[in-house]
Amino acid sequence: MNTKTRLFKIGIQVLLTFAYIGYFFSLYRGIPRNILTYINYIIIIVCLSGCLFVKPEKESKILYVLTRVNCIVFIIWAIVMAMQLII
């Protein structure tokens, strides 16, 4: 494996870990503005890593599964908010 690729994957894992820690801390504290910010960070980091388009490796599978679940929940939340504005 290329050294740059390995460092990039390690950096992505560290960023995802910190983003999830911040997300769950904000969720625990009940700060909605920070929750939305961390959701956006997580989505951006995952898109940068390209895991939405390629199969993840075993070492990072749990974080990527959590990220995909988080994306689904975020999309459902956005649809519900749009429906509330319409109704």
PDB file of N, CA, C and O in Angstrom:
ATOM      1  N   MET A   1       0.846  -1.179   0.000  1.00  0.00           N
ATOM      2  CA  MET A   1       0.000   0.000   0.000  1.00  0.00           C
ATOM      3  C   MET A   1       0.890   1.240   0.000  1.00  0.00           C
ATOM      4  O   MET A   1       1.929   1.275   0.659  1.00  0.00           O
ATOM      5  N   ASN A   2       0.478   2.221  -0.727  1.00  0.00           N
ATOM      6  CA  ASN A   2       1.198   3.470  -0.837  1.00  0.00           C
ATOM      7  C   ASN A   2       1.178   4.208   0.508  1.00  0.00           C
ATOM      8  O   ASN A   2       0.173   4.183   1.218  1.00  0.00           O
ATOM      9  N   THR A   3       2.286   4.859   0.849  1.00  0.00           N
ATOM     10  CA  THR A   3       2.379   5.565   2.125  1.00  0.00           C
ATOM     11  C   THR A   3       1.375   6.715   2.204  1.00  0.00           C
ATOM     12  O   THR A   3       0.761   6.932   3.249  1.00  0.00           O
ATOM     13  N   LYS A   4       1.206   7.447   1.109  1.00  0.00           N
ATOM     14  CA  LYS A   4       0.246   8.558   1.114  1.00  0.00           C
ATOM     15  C   LYS A   4      -1.176   8.051   1.299  1.00  0.00           C
ATOM     16  O   LYS A   4      -1.971   8.665   2.011  1.00  0.00           O
ATOM     17  N   THR A   5      -1.496   6.934   0.661  1.00  0.00           N
ATOM     18  CA  THR A   5      -2.833   6.359   0.807  1.00  0.00           C
ATOM     19  C   THR A   5      -3.062   5.898   2.232  1.00  0.00           C
ATOM     20  O   THR A   5      -4.140   6.092   2.794  1.00  0.00           O
ATOM     21  N   ARG A   6      -2.054   5.293   2.807  1.00  0.00           N
ATOM     22  CA  ARG A   6      -2.167   4.810   4.190  1.00  0.00           C
ATOM     23  C   ARG A   6      -2.353   5.981   5.158  1.00  0.00           C
ATOM     24  O   ARG A   6      -3.196   5.917   6.053  1.00  0.00           O
ATOM     25  N   LEU A   7      -1.577   7.038   4.985  1.00  0.00           N
ATOM     26  CA  LEU A   7      -1.716   8.214   5.845  1.00  0.00           C
ATOM     27  C   LEU A   7      -3.079   8.869   5.664  1.00  0.00           C
ATOM     28  O   LEU A   7      -3.671   9.347   6.631  1.00  0.00           O
ATOM     29  N   PHE A   8      -3.581   8.895   4.433  1.00  0.00           N
ATOM     30  CA  PHE A   8      -4.900   9.462   4.169  1.00  0.00           C
ATOM     31  C   PHE A   8      -5.977   8.656   4.885  1.00  0.00           C
ATOM     32  O   PHE A   8      -6.879   9.234   5.492  1.00  0.00           O
ATOM     33  N   LYS A   9      -5.896   7.328   4.822  1.00  0.00           N
ATOM     34  CA  LYS A   9      -6.889   6.481   5.488  1.00  0.00           C
ATOM     35  C   LYS A   9      -6.833   6.646   7.003  1.00  0.00           C
ATOM     36  O   LYS A   9      -7.871   6.680   7.664  1.00  0.00           O
ATOM     37  N   ILE A  10      -5.636   6.748   7.549  1.00  0.00           N
ATOM     38  CA  ILE A  10      -5.494   6.958   8.993  1.00  0.00           C
ATOM     39  C   ILE A  10      -6.083   8.314   9.376  1.00  0.00           C
ATOM     40  O   ILE A  10      -6.784   8.428  10.382  1.00  0.00           O
ATOM     41  N   GLY A  11      -5.801   9.336   8.580  1.00  0.00           N
ATOM     42  CA  GLY A  11      -6.350  10.666   8.853  1.00  0.00           C
ATOM     43  C   GLY A  11      -7.866  10.686   8.803  1.00  0.00           C
ATOM     44  O   GLY A  11      -8.510  11.324   9.636  1.00  0.00           O
ATOM     45  N   ILE A  12      -8.439   9.988   7.831  1.00  0.00           N
ATOM     46  CA  ILE A  12      -9.901   9.913   7.718  1.00  0.00           C
ATOM     47  C   ILE A  12     -10.488   9.211   8.933  1.00  0.00           C
ATOM     48  O   ILE A  12     -11.514   9.641   9.461  1.00  0.00           O
ATOM     49  N   GLN A  13      -9.844   8.131   9.385  1.00  0.00           N
ATOM     50  CA  GLN A  13     -10.337   7.408  10.556  1.00  0.00           C
ATOM     51  C   GLN A  13     -10.311   8.293  11.800  1.00  0.00           C
ATOM     52  O   GLN A  13     -11.251   8.285  12.595  1.00  0.00           O
ATOM     53  N   VAL A  14      -9.237   9.049  11.963  1.00  0.00           N
ATOM     54  CA  VAL A  14      -9.123   9.942  13.120  1.00  0.00           C
ATOM     55  C   VAL A  14     -10.192  11.037  13.052  1.00  0.00           C
ATOM     56  O   VAL A  14     -10.841  11.336  14.054  1.00  0.00           O
ATOM     57  N   LEU A  15     -10.373  11.630  11.876  1.00  0.00           N
ATOM     58  CA  LEU A  15     -11.393  12.674  11.724  1.00  0.00           C
ATOM     59  C   LEU A  15     -12.796  12.135  11.978  1.00  0.00           C
ATOM     60  O   LEU A  15     -13.604  12.793  12.634  1.00  0.00           O
ATOM     61  N   LEU A  16     -13.090  10.939  11.462  1.00  0.00           N
ATOM     62  CA  LEU A  16     -14.405  10.342  11.703  1.00  0.00           C
ATOM     63  C   LEU A  16     -14.622  10.050  13.181  1.00  0.00           C
ATOM     64  O   LEU A  16     -15.715  10.256  13.710  1.00  0.00           O
ATOM     65  N   THR A  17     -13.578   9.570  13.841  1.00  0.00           N
ATOM     66  CA  THR A  17     -13.699   9.272  15.267  1.00  0.00           C
ATOM     67  C   THR A  17     -14.009  10.540  16.057  1.00  0.00           C
ATOM     68  O   THR A  17     -14.907  10.543  16.899  1.00  0.00           O
ATOM     69  N   PHE A  18     -13.269  11.618  15.790  1.00  0.00           N
ATOM     70  CA  PHE A  18     -13.526  12.874  16.494  1.00  0.00           C
ATOM     71  C   PHE A  18     -14.898  13.447  16.148  1.00  0.00           C
ATOM     72  O   PHE A  18     -15.570  14.013  17.009  1.00  0.00           O
ATOM     73  N   ALA A  19     -15.311  13.303  14.899  1.00  0.00           N
ATOM     74  CA  ALA A  19     -16.629  13.800  14.501  1.00  0.00           C
ATOM     75  C   ALA A  19     -17.729  13.036  15.232  1.00  0.00           C
ATOM     76  O   ALA A  19     -18.707  13.633  15.681  1.00  0.00           O
ATOM     77  N   TYR A  20     -17.573  11.715  15.352  1.00  0.00           N
ATOM     78  CA  TYR A  20     -18.584  10.936  16.073  1.00  0.00           C
ATOM     79  C   TYR A  20     -18.579  11.246  17.568  1.00  0.00           C
ATOM     80  O   TYR A  20     -19.636  11.281  18.198  1.00  0.00           O
ATOM     81  N   ILE A  21     -17.398  11.472  18.137  1.00  0.00           N
ATOM     82  CA  ILE A  21     -17.336  11.842  19.558  1.00  0.00           C
ATOM     83  C   ILE A  21     -18.066  13.170  19.777  1.00  0.00           C
ATOM     84  O   ILE A  21     -18.858  13.299  20.710  1.00  0.00           O
ATOM     85  N   GLY A  22     -17.799  14.148  18.921  1.00  0.00           N
ATOM     86  CA  GLY A  22     -18.484  15.434  19.032  1.00  0.00           C
ATOM     87  C   GLY A  22     -19.977  15.314  18.814  1.00  0.00           C
ATOM     88  O   GLY A  22     -20.764  15.971  19.495  1.00  0.00           O
ATOM     89  N   TYR A  23     -20.372  14.469  17.861  1.00  0.00           N
ATOM     90  CA  TYR A  23     -21.793  14.268  17.572  1.00  0.00           C
ATOM     91  C   TYR A  23     -22.517  13.674  18.774  1.00  0.00           C
ATOM     92  O   TYR A  23     -23.565  14.174  19.182  1.00  0.00           O
ATOM     93  N   PHE A  24     -21.960  12.610  19.340  1.00  0.00           N
ATOM     94  CA  PHE A  24     -22.627  11.967  20.467  1.00  0.00           C
ATOM     95  C   PHE A  24     -22.596  12.841  21.719  1.00  0.00           C
ATOM     96  O   PHE A  24     -23.526  12.796  22.525  1.00  0.00           O
ATOM     97  N   PHE A  25     -21.531  13.641  21.894  1.00  0.00           N
ATOM     98  CA  PHE A  25     -21.490  14.566  23.021  1.00  0.00           C
ATOM     99  C   PHE A  25     -22.563  15.644  22.870  1.00  0.00           C
ATOM    100  O   PHE A  25     -23.243  15.987  23.837  1.00  0.00           O
ATOM    101  N   SER A  26     -22.713  16.175  21.655  1.00  0.00           N
ATOM    102  CA  SER A  26     -23.760  17.176  21.410  1.00  0.00           C
ATOM    103  C   SER A  26     -25.144  16.569  21.560  1.00  0.00           C
ATOM    104  O   SER A  26     -26.065  17.218  22.057  1.00  0.00           O
ATOM    105  N   LEU A  27     -25.286  15.329  21.133  1.00  0.00           N
ATOM    106  CA  LEU A  27     -26.563  14.635  21.284  1.00  0.00           C
ATOM    107  C   LEU A  27     -26.879  14.440  22.761  1.00  0.00           C
ATOM    108  O   LEU A  27     -28.025  14.599  23.183  1.00  0.00           O
ATOM    109  N   TYR A  28     -25.858  14.094  23.548  1.00  0.00           N
ATOM    110  CA  TYR A  28     -26.028  13.903  24.991  1.00  0.00           C
ATOM    111  C   TYR A  28     -26.390  15.215  25.676  1.00  0.00           C
ATOM    112  O   TYR A  28     -27.255  15.250  26.551  1.00  0.00           O
ATOM    113  N   ARG A  29     -25.721  16.294  25.271  1.00  0.00           N
ATOM    114  CA  ARG A  29     -25.967  17.604  25.883  1.00  0.00           C
ATOM    115  C   ARG A  29     -27.233  18.269  25.355  1.00  0.00           C
ATOM    116  O   ARG A  29     -27.747  19.196  25.980  1.00  0.00           O
ATOM    117  N   GLY A  30     -27.739  17.811  24.221  1.00  0.00           N
ATOM    118  CA  GLY A  30     -28.967  18.363  23.657  1.00  0.00           C
ATOM    119  C   GLY A  30     -28.776  19.691  22.956  1.00  0.00           C
ATOM    120  O   GLY A  30     -29.610  20.588  23.078  1.00  0.00           O
ATOM    121  N   ILE A  31     -27.682  19.823  22.221  1.00  0.00           N
ATOM    122  CA  ILE A  31     -27.400  21.060  21.497  1.00  0.00           C
ATOM    123  C   ILE A  31     -27.689  20.816  20.013  1.00  0.00           C
ATOM    124  O   ILE A  31     -26.841  20.272  19.305  1.00  0.00           O
ATOM    125  N   PRO A  32     -28.869  21.210  19.534  1.00  0.00           N
ATOM    126  CA  PRO A  32     -29.257  20.857  18.158  1.00  0.00           C
ATOM    127  C   PRO A  32     -28.392  21.485  17.069  1.00  0.00           C
ATOM    128  O   PRO A  32     -28.169  20.867  16.028  1.00  0.00           O
ATOM    129  N   ARG A  33     -27.906  22.696  17.295  1.00  0.00           N
ATOM    130  CA  ARG A  33     -27.071  23.338  16.274  1.00  0.00           C
ATOM    131  C   ARG A  33     -25.769  22.566  16.068  1.00  0.00           C
ATOM    132  O   ARG A  33     -25.326  22.382  14.934  1.00  0.00           O
ATOM    133  N   ASN A  34     -25.161  22.119  17.161  1.00  0.00           N
ATOM    134  CA  ASN A  34     -23.933  21.342  17.049  1.00  0.00           C
ATOM    135  C   ASN A  34     -24.187  19.967  16.449  1.00  0.00           C
ATOM    136  O   ASN A  34     -23.347  19.444  15.718  1.00  0.00           O
ATOM    137  N   ILE A  35     -25.343  19.379  16.754  1.00  0.00           N
ATOM    138  CA  ILE A  35     -25.671  18.064  16.196  1.00  0.00           C
ATOM    139  C   ILE A  35     -25.703  18.150  14.675  1.00  0.00           C
ATOM    140  O   ILE A  35     -25.128  17.303  13.991  1.00  0.00           O
ATOM    141  N   LEU A  36     -26.368  19.164  14.149  1.00  0.00           N
ATOM    142  CA  LEU A  36     -26.450  19.322  12.697  1.00  0.00           C
ATOM    143  C   LEU A  36     -25.082  19.603  12.087  1.00  0.00           C
ATOM    144  O   LEU A  36     -24.779  19.130  10.992  1.00  0.00           O
ATOM    145  N   THR A  37     -24.260  20.366  12.787  1.00  0.00           N
ATOM    146  CA  THR A  37     -22.922  20.653  12.290  1.00  0.00           C
ATOM    147  C   THR A  37     -22.094  19.382  12.205  1.00  0.00           C
ATOM    148  O   THR A  37     -21.413  19.152  11.205  1.00  0.00           O
ATOM    149  N   TYR A  38     -22.145  18.557  13.242  1.00  0.00           N
ATOM    150  CA  TYR A  38     -21.380  17.313  13.229  1.00  0.00           C
ATOM    151  C   TYR A  38     -21.904  16.336  12.188  1.00  0.00           C
ATOM    152  O   TYR A  38     -21.119  15.599  11.592  1.00  0.00           O
ATOM    153  N   ILE A  39     -23.213  16.312  11.954  1.00  0.00           N
ATOM    154  CA  ILE A  39     -23.756  15.460  10.892  1.00  0.00           C
ATOM    155  C   ILE A  39     -23.181  15.891   9.546  1.00  0.00           C
ATOM    156  O   ILE A  39     -22.801  15.052   8.729  1.00  0.00           O
ATOM    157  N   ASN A  40     -23.118  17.190   9.322  1.00  0.00           N
ATOM    158  CA  ASN A  40     -22.541  17.683   8.067  1.00  0.00           C
ATOM    159  C   ASN A  40     -21.062  17.345   7.963  1.00  0.00           C
ATOM    160  O   ASN A  40     -20.592  16.973   6.888  1.00  0.00           O
ATOM    161  N   TYR A  41     -20.314  17.468   9.068  1.00  0.00           N
ATOM    162  CA  TYR A  41     -18.903  17.089   9.061  1.00  0.00           C
ATOM    163  C   TYR A  41     -18.737  15.621   8.691  1.00  0.00           C
ATOM    164  O   TYR A  41     -17.879  15.272   7.880  1.00  0.00           O
ATOM    165  N   ILE A  42     -19.553  14.770   9.282  1.00  0.00           N
ATOM    166  CA  ILE A  42     -19.447  13.336   9.029  1.00  0.00           C
ATOM    167  C   ILE A  42     -19.735  13.033   7.563  1.00  0.00           C
ATOM    168  O   ILE A  42     -19.023  12.247   6.938  1.00  0.00           O
ATOM    169  N   ILE A  43     -20.762  13.648   7.020  1.00  0.00           N
ATOM    170  CA  ILE A  43     -21.093  13.417   5.609  1.00  0.00           C
ATOM    171  C   ILE A  43     -19.964  13.895   4.703  1.00  0.00           C
ATOM    172  O   ILE A  43     -19.625  13.216   3.735  1.00  0.00           O
ATOM    173  N   ILE A  44     -19.383  15.042   4.999  1.00  0.00           N
ATOM    174  CA  ILE A  44     -18.284  15.568   4.186  1.00  0.00           C
ATOM    175  C   ILE A  44     -17.065  14.660   4.267  1.00  0.00           C
ATOM    176  O   ILE A  44     -16.434  14.383   3.247  1.00  0.00           O
ATOM    177  N   ILE A  45     -16.728  14.198   5.456  1.00  0.00           N
ATOM    178  CA  ILE A  45     -15.564  13.328   5.621  1.00  0.00           C
ATOM    179  C   ILE A  45     -15.760  12.023   4.864  1.00  0.00           C
ATOM    180  O   ILE A  45     -14.835  11.535   4.214  1.00  0.00           O
ATOM    181  N   VAL A  46     -16.954  11.457   4.943  1.00  0.00           N
ATOM    182  CA  VAL A  46     -17.217  10.204   4.237  1.00  0.00           C
ATOM    183  C   VAL A  46     -17.144  10.410   2.726  1.00  0.00           C
ATOM    184  O   VAL A  46     -16.613   9.565   2.006  1.00  0.00           O
ATOM    185  N   CYS A  47     -17.672  11.522   2.252  1.00  0.00           N
ATOM    186  CA  CYS A  47     -17.586  11.795   0.813  1.00  0.00           C
ATOM    187  C   CYS A  47     -16.136  11.994   0.379  1.00  0.00           C
ATOM    188  O   CYS A  47     -15.753  11.564  -0.709  1.00  0.00           O
ATOM    189  N   LEU A  48     -15.337  12.633   1.208  1.00  0.00           N
ATOM    190  CA  LEU A  48     -13.923  12.803   0.886  1.00  0.00           C
ATOM    191  C   LEU A  48     -13.193  11.473   0.821  1.00  0.00           C
ATOM    192  O   LEU A  48     -12.306  11.285  -0.012  1.00  0.00           O
ATOM    193  N   SER A  49     -13.560  10.560   1.689  1.00  0.00           N
ATOM    194  CA  SER A  49     -12.874   9.272   1.703  1.00  0.00           C
ATOM    195  C   SER A  49     -13.332   8.376   0.569  1.00  0.00           C
ATOM    196  O   SER A  49     -12.643   7.417   0.221  1.00  0.00           O
ATOM    197  N   GLY A  50     -14.482   8.674  -0.012  1.00  0.00           N
ATOM    198  CA  GLY A  50     -14.963   7.892  -1.137  1.00  0.00           C
ATOM    199  C   GLY A  50     -15.606   6.580  -0.762  1.00  0.00           C
ATOM    200  O   GLY A  50     -15.822   5.730  -1.626  1.00  0.00           O
ATOM    201  N   CYS A  51     -15.914   6.394   0.496  1.00  0.00           N
ATOM    202  CA  CYS A  51     -16.473   5.110   0.924  1.00  0.00           C
ATOM    203  C   CYS A  51     -17.902   4.917   0.457  1.00  0.00           C
ATOM    204  O   CYS A  51     -18.410   3.797   0.495  1.00  0.00           O
ATOM    205  N   LEU A  52     -18.561   5.970   0.020  1.00  0.00           N
ATOM    206  CA  LEU A  52     -19.914   5.801  -0.498  1.00  0.00           C
ATOM    207  C   LEU A  52     -19.902   5.122  -1.862  1.00  0.00           C
ATOM    208  O   LEU A  52     -20.917   4.581  -2.301  1.00  0.00           O
ATOM    209  N   PHE A  53     -18.746   5.153  -2.534  1.00  0.00           N
ATOM    210  CA  PHE A  53     -18.663   4.627  -3.889  1.00  0.00           C
ATOM    211  C   PHE A  53     -17.838   3.351  -3.994  1.00  0.00           C
ATOM    212  O   PHE A  53     -17.933   2.640  -4.995  1.00  0.00           O
ATOM    213  N   VAL A  54     -17.040   3.050  -2.990  1.00  0.00           N
ATOM    214  CA  VAL A  54     -16.233   1.827  -2.999  1.00  0.00           C
ATOM    215  C   VAL A  54     -16.507   1.036  -1.734  1.00  0.00           C
ATOM    216  O   VAL A  54     -17.005   1.582  -0.749  1.00  0.00           O
ATOM    217  N   LYS A  55     -16.185  -0.241  -1.760  1.00  0.00           N
ATOM    218  CA  LYS A  55     -16.407  -1.098  -0.604  1.00  0.00           C
ATOM    219  C   LYS A  55     -15.335  -0.812   0.458  1.00  0.00           C
ATOM    220  O   LYS A  55     -14.145  -0.831   0.146  1.00  0.00           O
ATOM    221  N   PRO A  56     -15.746  -0.544   1.719  1.00  0.00           N
ATOM    222  CA  PRO A  56     -14.768  -0.248   2.771  1.00  0.00           C
ATOM    223  C   PRO A  56     -14.015  -1.500   3.215  1.00  0.00           C
ATOM    224  O   PRO A  56     -14.485  -2.624   3.039  1.00  0.00           O
ATOM    225  N   GLU A  57     -12.849  -1.280   3.785  1.00  0.00           N
ATOM    226  CA  GLU A  57     -12.073  -2.393   4.314  1.00  0.00           C
ATOM    227  C   GLU A  57     -12.637  -2.821   5.659  1.00  0.00           C
ATOM    228  O   GLU A  57     -13.446  -2.112   6.257  1.00  0.00           O
ATOM    229  N   LYS A  58     -12.209  -3.973   6.127  1.00  0.00           N
ATOM    230  CA  LYS A  58     -12.749  -4.520   7.372  1.00  0.00           C
ATOM    231  C   LYS A  58     -12.456  -3.630   8.573  1.00  0.00           C
ATOM    232  O   LYS A  58     -13.280  -3.525   9.481  1.00  0.00           O
ATOM    233  N   GLU A  59     -11.295  -2.991   8.588  1.00  0.00           N
ATOM    234  CA  GLU A  59     -10.898  -2.205   9.755  1.00  0.00           C
ATOM    235  C   GLU A  59     -11.792  -0.997   9.989  1.00  0.00           C
ATOM    236  O   GLU A  59     -11.940  -0.542  11.123  1.00  0.00           O
ATOM    237  N   SER A  60     -12.383  -0.480   8.933  1.00  0.00           N
ATOM    238  CA  SER A  60     -13.188   0.724   9.078  1.00  0.00           C
ATOM    239  C   SER A  60     -14.667   0.474   8.811  1.00  0.00           C
ATOM    240  O   SER A  60     -15.437   1.424   8.667  1.00  0.00           O
ATOM    241  N   LYS A  61     -15.067  -0.768   8.745  1.00  0.00           N
ATOM    242  CA  LYS A  61     -16.439  -1.103   8.369  1.00  0.00           C
ATOM    243  C   LYS A  61     -17.459  -0.583   9.381  1.00  0.00           C
ATOM    244  O   LYS A  61     -18.528  -0.114   8.991  1.00  0.00           O
ATOM    245  N   ILE A  62     -17.145  -0.658  10.665  1.00  0.00           N
ATOM    246  CA  ILE A  62     -18.094  -0.229  11.697  1.00  0.00           C
ATOM    247  C   ILE A  62     -18.362   1.271  11.596  1.00  0.00           C
ATOM    248  O   ILE A  62     -19.514   1.701  11.664  1.00  0.00           O
ATOM    249  N   LEU A  63     -17.311   2.066  11.434  1.00  0.00           N
ATOM    250  CA  LEU A  63     -17.498   3.512  11.315  1.00  0.00           C
ATOM    251  C   LEU A  63     -18.299   3.866  10.068  1.00  0.00           C
ATOM    252  O   LEU A  63     -19.126   4.778  10.099  1.00  0.00           O
ATOM    253  N   TYR A  64     -18.061   3.156   8.981  1.00  0.00           N
ATOM    254  CA  TYR A  64     -18.785   3.460   7.755  1.00  0.00           C
ATOM    255  C   TYR A  64     -20.240   3.021   7.830  1.00  0.00           C
ATOM    256  O   TYR A  64     -21.111   3.672   7.252  1.00  0.00           O
ATOM    257  N   VAL A  65     -20.515   1.928   8.531  1.00  0.00           N
ATOM    258  CA  VAL A  65     -21.910   1.517   8.729  1.00  0.00           C
ATOM    259  C   VAL A  65     -22.630   2.569   9.567  1.00  0.00           C
ATOM    260  O   VAL A  65     -23.758   2.949   9.253  1.00  0.00           O
ATOM    261  N   LEU A  66     -21.982   3.039  10.632  1.00  0.00           N
ATOM    262  CA  LEU A  66     -22.573   4.101  11.447  1.00  0.00           C
ATOM    263  C   LEU A  66     -22.809   5.369  10.624  1.00  0.00           C
ATOM    264  O   LEU A  66     -23.824   6.046  10.791  1.00  0.00           O
ATOM    265  N   THR A  67     -21.880   5.678   9.752  1.00  0.00           N
ATOM    266  CA  THR A  67     -22.013   6.865   8.924  1.00  0.00           C
ATOM    267  C   THR A  67     -23.175   6.735   7.950  1.00  0.00           C
ATOM    268  O   THR A  67     -23.922   7.690   7.742  1.00  0.00           O
ATOM    269  N   ARG A  68     -23.329   5.568   7.356  1.00  0.00           N
ATOM    270  CA  ARG A  68     -24.452   5.364   6.431  1.00  0.00           C
ATOM    271  C   ARG A  68     -25.784   5.444   7.161  1.00  0.00           C
ATOM    272  O   ARG A  68     -26.744   6.017   6.646  1.00  0.00           O
ATOM    273  N   VAL A  69     -25.845   4.870   8.363  1.00  0.00           N
ATOM    274  CA  VAL A  69     -27.074   4.972   9.158  1.00  0.00           C
ATOM    275  C   VAL A  69     -27.345   6.433   9.499  1.00  0.00           C
ATOM    276  O   VAL A  69     -28.487   6.890   9.443  1.00  0.00           O
ATOM    277  N   ASN A  70     -26.290   7.159   9.854  1.00  0.00           N
ATOM    278  CA  ASN A  70     -26.424   8.578  10.172  1.00  0.00           C
ATOM    279  C   ASN A  70     -26.924   9.364   8.962  1.00  0.00           C
ATOM    280  O   ASN A  70     -27.752  10.263   9.110  1.00  0.00           O
ATOM    281  N   CYS A  71     -26.436   9.041   7.783  1.00  0.00           N
ATOM    282  CA  CYS A  71     -26.898   9.720   6.564  1.00  0.00           C
ATOM    283  C   CYS A  71     -28.371   9.441   6.308  1.00  0.00           C
ATOM    284  O   CYS A  71     -29.116  10.344   5.926  1.00  0.00           O
ATOM    285  N   ILE A  72     -28.796   8.206   6.514  1.00  0.00           N
ATOM    286  CA  ILE A  72     -30.202   7.852   6.308  1.00  0.00           C
ATOM    287  C   ILE A  72     -31.086   8.609   7.288  1.00  0.00           C
ATOM    288  O   ILE A  72     -32.127   9.144   6.907  1.00  0.00           O
ATOM    289  N   VAL A  73     -30.669   8.655   8.560  1.00  0.00           N
ATOM    290  CA  VAL A  73     -31.446   9.384   9.569  1.00  0.00           C
ATOM    291  C   VAL A  73     -31.499  10.875   9.231  1.00  0.00           C
ATOM    292  O   VAL A  73     -32.539  11.512   9.399  1.00  0.00           O
ATOM    293  N   PHE A  74     -30.395  11.424   8.762  1.00  0.00           N
ATOM    294  CA  PHE A  74     -30.351  12.834   8.384  1.00  0.00           C
ATOM    295  C   PHE A  74     -31.298  13.128   7.221  1.00  0.00           C
ATOM    296  O   PHE A  74     -31.988  14.147   7.229  1.00  0.00           O
ATOM    297  N   ILE A  75     -31.336  12.251   6.233  1.00  0.00           N
ATOM    298  CA  ILE A  75     -32.233  12.444   5.089  1.00  0.00           C
ATOM    299  C   ILE A  75     -33.686  12.360   5.530  1.00  0.00           C
ATOM    300  O   ILE A  75     -34.514  13.164   5.104  1.00  0.00           O
ATOM    301  N   ILE A  76     -34.000  11.384   6.388  1.00  0.00           N
ATOM    302  CA  ILE A  76     -35.366  11.260   6.906  1.00  0.00           C
ATOM    303  C   ILE A  76     -35.748  12.513   7.685  1.00  0.00           C
ATOM    304  O   ILE A  76     -36.862  13.018   7.548  1.00  0.00           O
ATOM    305  N   TRP A  77     -34.825  13.012   8.501  1.00  0.00           N
ATOM    306  CA  TRP A  77     -35.077  14.228   9.275  1.00  0.00           C
ATOM    307  C   TRP A  77     -35.350  15.410   8.343  1.00  0.00           C
ATOM    308  O   TRP A  77     -36.270  16.191   8.585  1.00  0.00           O
ATOM    309  N   ALA A  78     -34.554  15.542   7.279  1.00  0.00           N
ATOM    310  CA  ALA A  78     -34.738  16.653   6.342  1.00  0.00           C
ATOM    311  C   ALA A  78     -36.094  16.560   5.647  1.00  0.00           C
ATOM    312  O   ALA A  78     -36.755  17.578   5.441  1.00  0.00           O
ATOM    313  N   ILE A  79     -36.508  15.355   5.286  1.00  0.00           N
ATOM    314  CA  ILE A  79     -37.815  15.175   4.644  1.00  0.00           C
ATOM    315  C   ILE A  79     -38.937  15.538   5.606  1.00  0.00           C
ATOM    316  O   ILE A  79     -39.898  16.203   5.219  1.00  0.00           O
ATOM    317  N   VAL A  80     -38.819  15.104   6.861  1.00  0.00           N
ATOM    318  CA  VAL A  80     -39.845  15.419   7.860  1.00  0.00           C
ATOM    319  C   VAL A  80     -39.924  16.925   8.092  1.00  0.00           C
ATOM    320  O   VAL A  80     -41.020  17.473   8.210  1.00  0.00           O
ATOM    321  N   MET A  81     -38.788  17.595   8.158  1.00  0.00           N
ATOM    322  CA  MET A  81     -38.791  19.046   8.353  1.00  0.00           C
ATOM    323  C   MET A  81     -39.429  19.755   7.164  1.00  0.00           C
ATOM    324  O   MET A  81     -40.172  20.721   7.342  1.00  0.00           O
ATOM    325  N   ALA A  82     -39.148  19.288   5.966  1.00  0.00           N
ATOM    326  CA  ALA A  82     -39.765  19.884   4.780  1.00  0.00           C
ATOM    327  C   ALA A  82     -41.270  19.660   4.783  1.00  0.00           C
ATOM    328  O   ALA A  82     -42.031  20.552   4.408  1.00  0.00           O
ATOM    329  N   MET A  83     -41.700  18.488   5.199  1.00  0.00           N
ATOM    330  CA  MET A  83     -43.134  18.196   5.266  1.00  0.00           C
ATOM    331  C   MET A  83     -43.819  19.076   6.310  1.00  0.00           C
ATOM    332  O   MET A  83     -44.950  19.516   6.102  1.00  0.00           O
ATOM    333  N   GLN A  84     -43.145  19.335   7.431  1.00  0.00           N
ATOM    334  CA  GLN A  84     -43.721  20.202   8.456  1.00  0.00           C
ATOM    335  C   GLN A  84     -43.881  21.630   7.951  1.00  0.00           C
ATOM    336  O   GLN A  84     -44.840  22.312   8.313  1.00  0.00           O
ATOM    337  N   LEU A  85     -42.954  22.083   7.120  1.00  0.00           N
ATOM    338  CA  LEU A  85     -43.068  23.426   6.557  1.00  0.00           C
ATOM    339  C   LEU A  85     -44.227  23.520   5.570  1.00  0.00           C
ATOM    340  O   LEU A  85     -44.894  24.550   5.476  1.00  0.00           O
ATOM    341  N   ILE A  86     -44.455  22.442   4.841  1.00  0.00           N
ATOM    342  CA  ILE A  86     -45.537  22.436   3.855  1.00  0.00           C
ATOM    343  C   ILE A  86     -46.891  22.363   4.540  1.00  0.00           C
ATOM    344  O   ILE A  86     -47.828  23.059   4.150  1.00  0.00           O
ATOM    345  N   ILE A  87     -46.995  21.522   5.560  1.00  0.00           N
ATOM    346  CA  ILE A  87     -48.278  21.306   6.245  1.00  0.00           C
ATOM    347  C   ILE A  87     -48.515  22.386   7.215  1.00  0.00           C
ATOM    348  O   ILE A  87     -49.540  22.390   7.895  1.00  0.00           O
TER     349      ILE A  87
END
